[in-house]
Amino acid sequence: MSKTLIENANVVNEGTAEVKDVLIVGETIAAIGRDLRSTPEAANAEIVDATGQWLFPGCIDDQVHFREPGLTHKGEMATESAAAAAGGITSLMEMPNTVPQALTQDLLQDKYDRAAEVSAVNYSFFMGASNTNLEEVLKTDPKRVCGIKVFMGSSTGNMLVDDRDTLKAIFREAPTILATHCEDEETIRRNMAAARAQYGEDVPMTQHHLIRSEEACYKSSSLAVELATACNTRLHILHISTARELSLFRNDIPLREKKVTAEACIHHLTFTDADYAEKWSHIKWNPAVKTASDRAAIREALRSGRIDVVATDHAPHTLEEKSGKYFDAPSGGPLVQHALVAMLELVHDGVLELTDVPRLMAHQVAELFDIADRGYVRVGQAADLVLVSPDSPWVVDRAGLRYKCGWSPFEGRTFRSAVQRTWVNGSTVFDGENVYLGAARRLTFDR
């Protein structure tokens, strides 16, 4: 059985940052302490000197779009999971809006089968909901599937669930957590029509946050909370982008007692509407990147506990697709390779505490989704870990990107911290240069 002893790491975990050794035996964490090299359990272990480095539990990303099947010109499970491993993400939850869409249990299983072959990191997949597949949704196994995704705005094909009776039925009968994309489609269509009337087909990208507006977000999010409250549903609202929506969430009770939770995404924590002029469609997401005051409020909500987790909404498109005019350029961009280091920039800048990073990107994701045996640096848990050099500045350039789409909204950005090594289930999946397969497992859930 393989053994790895990580010595003298600054272990950032469960609200503390302390210098410790961590012993991995097989797939699990076997011991945490000091001077473990002298213990019998550490005999013949590979020694990793982590002096001066941070050791975190591996990040868990609860929202990615890896584009397989059917959209593999944009990204594949193999390429995007490799990028995730290089970025310190050890587990991910992928969304159903592929081609075909994961609207049946058989199609959902096809994605699990493919991930077992090619994923570099642990995986789960959301079951998709539509106006017509309630019977399939109700077959979802809560112990083996992360959740059910409901698009309440901005979707592809027939995945927009806009029938009120169907929505009520899904909220009332769902066998597990519902994750929602909340934007009111009627409001967006009205704003689009107004923009077209003013600009024709040459709508500036700077209008995106006005078209996909605060009103559109709040109207849909408040409806979701209303339905969840009425139906006693476990609801998780994805990618909060406005200050106004924060009033919908509580910070006066522990996470385990919340029936409604919220997620923030890296792009909404990093960019503002002032960046459209330079970044153009490369920061076009749905929901839109909004104002500096919205960003500030979301950052504060991470500290106060109104927002519970941070994710990426990784959604690659090709440069050719992104080069179109406003109505042609699709929304979304690649983020998994740079999410952790982007969060650490907020630590360097004094916006967050160092211990906030594992809390928001690992501990609370595991708790929120009831993930079995992951999310912490604890004896007996799976050894999903990431080692980071806190003071190793580097510049994002295209040569270093692992995304199949070949671009990043962070190109030219200097990050002050760098991922040095990533372990999944006790095996090295990223060594600072190469990505290795064979360690990933399907996530399971204690529900």
N, C-alpha and C positions, 0 to 999 in steps of 0.2 A: 504494500500500500504506500502510495507516494506521501511524502511529508515536506512541508515548507515552513520554515521558521522566519517570520518577519521580526527583526530586532530593532528596538529603539525608535519605533514609529511614534509620532504624535497622533494617537488614536482619537479621532473626533467622533463621538458617539454618545447618544443619550444625554446631551446637555453638558458634556465635559470634553476637554482636550487634555489628555495625559500621555506621557511617554510610557509605552508598554511594549512587550513582545506579544506576538500573536502566532500560535502554532496551528497549522492546518494539517490534519491527518485525513487522507482520502478526500472526501467531498465536504467535510465539515470543519468547523472551528473546534479544536480539541482543548485549547488552553489559552488564557490571557493572563499576563502577569509580568514579572520582572525576572531576568536571569534564567529564562526557560531553557537555555542551551544545556545546562547541567542536569536537566531532568531526564529520566529514562525515556519518556515519551518522545523527546526530541532527537533521540539517537538517529543518526544517518539522515537527518533532514537537510534539505537545501537551505542555505542561509541567505537571507536577503537583508542587507544593511540598509535600514530606512532612516538613519539618523538625519534629522532636520526636515523630514518629509511628513506630510499629512496622510493618514490612513483613514478612509471613509468606508462605511458600508456601500456596496455598489448601488448606483442610482437606479430607481425604478421609474420608467416613463409610462404614464398611464394613457398616453395619446400619441400614436404615430400612424402614418399612412405609408406603407412600404410598397404599394402599387402592384403587388403580385397577388392574384393573377390578372392578366389582361392589359396592364399599363406598364409593362416592364421596360419600355423605352425610357421611362422616367426614373425608375428605381426597381430593385429586386430585393427579396428578403436577404439574399446573400450579401449584396453590396451594402445595403443600409444597416444590417445588423453588424457588419464589420465596422462601419463608421461609428455605430453606437458603442461597440467594445473599445474602440480607440478613444472614445470620449468619456469612458468610465461608467457607461450605462450597462448594467448587467441583466436587467429584465425589462421587458416591454409588453405593452398591450396595444394591439393593432386594430384598426377600424375596418368596418365592413364594406366601404364604398369602393370596391374593386370591380373588375369585369370578369365573370359575373359577380354581382353583389352577393354577399354572404347572408342571404335571406332564407336559406333552408339549413337544416342541421347537416345534411350531406355536403353542401358547399362549404359550410364552416369546417367540417372535418377535413376536407381537402386542404384547407390552409394549414391546419395542424400537421397533416402528413408532410406537406412541403417544408414547413419550418423544421421538422425533425431531421430533415435531410441537409439543410443548408444554413440554419441560423447559428450565428456565433454566440448568441446570448439567450437567456431564458425567455419564454414567450407565452402569451395568451392572446386570444382573439375575441373581440366583441361580436355577439350575434346582432344582426341588423334587423330593425323594425321598419315596416312600411304600412301603408294603408290597408294591405290585403293579406298579411302573413301572420296574424295573431296566433293561429294554431301552431305554427312552427316556433314562434317566440316562446310559447308556453312550454315547449319541450326542453328548453335550455337547462342544463345541469349546473346548479350554482356552485358545486364543488370543483368543477373542471373548466368553467368558462368565467372570465372576469366580469362580464356584465352584458347588458343590452344597450345598444346605441340607438338613440332616437334623434333624428334630425328634425328640429322644429324650425328650420330655416336653412337656406343655403346648402342645397344638396344636389346630388347627381341622379338623373333618371327618376325612378319612382320611389326614392328613399325619403323624400320630404313627407313627413306625416302631418298633414294639415286638416285631416278629418277629425272634428272635435269628438265625435263618439268613439272613434278608434283610439284617439289619444287617451280618453278616459278609461277605455278598456285596458290599454297597455299599462297605464299607471295603477289601475285597480288590481290587475291580475299578474303582473310581472313576478316571476319566481326569484328574482335577484335584483341587484342594484341597477338602476337606470342611469345612463350617462347621456346628457342632452347637449346638443348644439342649439343655442337659443338666439335666433334673430327673427323678427317678425317679417314675413315675406311681403305682406301687403304694404307695409311702410317702406320697405326697400324698393319695391316696384314703383311706388309713387315718387320716391326721391330720384330714382333712375330716369323716370319720365321728365322730371323737372330739369335734371342735368342735361338730358338730350335736347330739350327745348332751348336751353341756353347755349350749349356748345356743339350741338350736332353729334357726329361720331367722334369728335376730337376732345372728349372729356378729359381734363387733366387728371393725373393720378392723385393730385392733391385734393380731389373731391371725394376720394374713396371713403374717408372716415365720416363724411357728411352724408353720403349715400347710404352706407351701412352704419347708421347713426346711433347715437346714444338711445334715442327713442325706440329704435328697432330692437336693440338689445334688451332694454329694460322691459318693454312690453312683453317680449317672449319669455324672458327669465322669470318675471313676476307671475306669468301664467303657469309656468312649470312648477314654481313653488306653491301656487294656489292648488294645483291639481295634486301635488304630492301631499300637501297638508290634508286635503279632503279625503284622499285615498290611503293615507298612512304609508306612503311609498318611500323607499330608500332612494333618494335622488342625489345625483352628483352633477353639477352644472360645470361644463368645460369652459376653458379659455375666457374668463371674465376680462372685459376690456374697458369698463367704464366705472367711474367713481359712484355713479348713481346706483348701480346694481348691488353695491356692497351692503346697502341697508337691508337686503334680503337675507343676509347670513348672520349667524350668531357667533359671538366670541366669549359668551358668558358661561358656557358649559364645555366639558371635555369632548374631544373628538368622538370618543366611543358612544356618547349620548346623542350625537347629532343625527337627525334624519335627513337633513339637507346639507350638503357640503359643496365646496367650490374649488376650482383649479385656476391658477394663473399660468401663463406661458412666457417663455423666455423673450419672445419678440415684444410682448406688451410690457415687459419689465425693462427693456433695453431702448427701444426706439419710440419716437413720437411723430406727430404729423409734420413736424419741421424737417424730418428726414426724408419725406417723399421727394423733395426737390432733387436730392442727390441720389437716393437709392431707387427711386421710381418703382417699377413693378416688383423689384426684389424684396420689398417689404409690404407687398400687397397680400394680406391675409384676410380671411373671414373668420371671426369678426375682425374689423379693421384695427390697425394701430391708430390710437387716438391722441389726445392732447397730453401735454406735459403734466397738467393737473390730474388727469386720469392715471397716468403712470405713477405719479407720486402717491396717489391714494391707494393704488394696488400694492405698491411697495410697503406702505404702512400697514395694509391689511395682512400681509405676510407676517409682520412682526406682532400684530395684535391678535392673530388667530381667526380673523374672519375668513381668510382664504387658507385652505388646509394643505394644498400640495402645489408643486411646480412641475410642469411638463413641457413638452416641445411643440406638439402638433406638427411634427416633422411631416412635410408634404411636398416632395420634390416635383418640379416640372423642368423641362428642358429649357435651355437658354433661348432657343428658337421660339418656343411657346411663350416665354416671358417677354419676348421682344415686341409682342403685338400691342395695338392700341388698348385703351382702357377696357373696352367691352370684350376684347379678344384675349388679353393676357389673363391666364388663370390665377386664382389666389392660392397661396401656399409657398413654402420654401423649405430647404433642408436645414436641420438644426442639431441632430443628435450628436454629431462629433464635437460640438462646441458648447453644449448646454451647461455642463458642469463648470467649465472654465469661465463662462459668461456669468454664472452665479457667483463664482469666486471673485470676479471683478467688483460685485456689489459689496463683498466683504472687504476687499482692499480699499474701496471708497468709503467705508464706514456706514453703508446703507443697511447691511445685515451683519449679524454676529456669525462667527465661523460655525458655531453649533447649529445655526439656523439651516445651514445647507443640508446636512443629513436629515434633519427633522422634516424638511419640506420635500426632499427628493428621495427619501428612503423610508424613514421610520413611519411617517404618517401615511404614505402611500400604502405600505404594507398593512397598517392598521385599518385604513379606510376600506380597502378591498379584502380584508381578512386573508391576506396571502400567508400560506403556511411556511414557517421556518425561514423567513427571509426579512431583510430590512434593517438588521442591526448587526453590530459586532458583538456576538454573544456565543458563549460555549454551547455547542449542540446545534447551532444554526448552520445552514448552508454557508460555505465560505465564498460568498460573493463580495469582493473587496476591490477598492481602487486606491492606488498609491499616487499621490500628487506631490510634485515639487512646487512649493509655494512661491519661489522666487526664481523662475526660469523664463524670462520674457521671450516671446516668439511672435512672429507675424503670420497671419493667415494668408496663404497664397494658394493658387489653384493647383500647384504641383503637389501640395500636401493633402488635398481633399480626397476622401474616400467615397463620396457620394457619386452615384452613377451619373447624375445630372451635371456634375462638373463645375458647380459654382456655389457660392455661399454669400449670404447677406453680410457676413463679417469679413469679407476679403479686404485686406489692407489694415485690419484691426490688430493692434498689439495686445495680446493677453499676457498677464504677468505670471500666471501659474500654468503648469503643464502636467498632463497625465503621463505617468511613467510606466505604470503596469496595472493590468486589470485581471482579476481572477473571477472565474465563474465555476461554482461547485468545486472549488479547490484547485482548478487547473488554470494555468496562465492562458488567457485568450488574447492578450495584447501585451507585448514586451517592450513597448516604446517604438517599435518599428513594424513588426509583423503581427498579423491576426491569425489565430489558430481555431479550428473547428473541433467539434466532438464533445464539448463539455456541457452544452446547453440542455435544459430540461423544460418540459411543459410545466407551467405554474399550476399549483393546486391551491384550494381555498378552504379555510376552516369555517364553513358556514353550516 
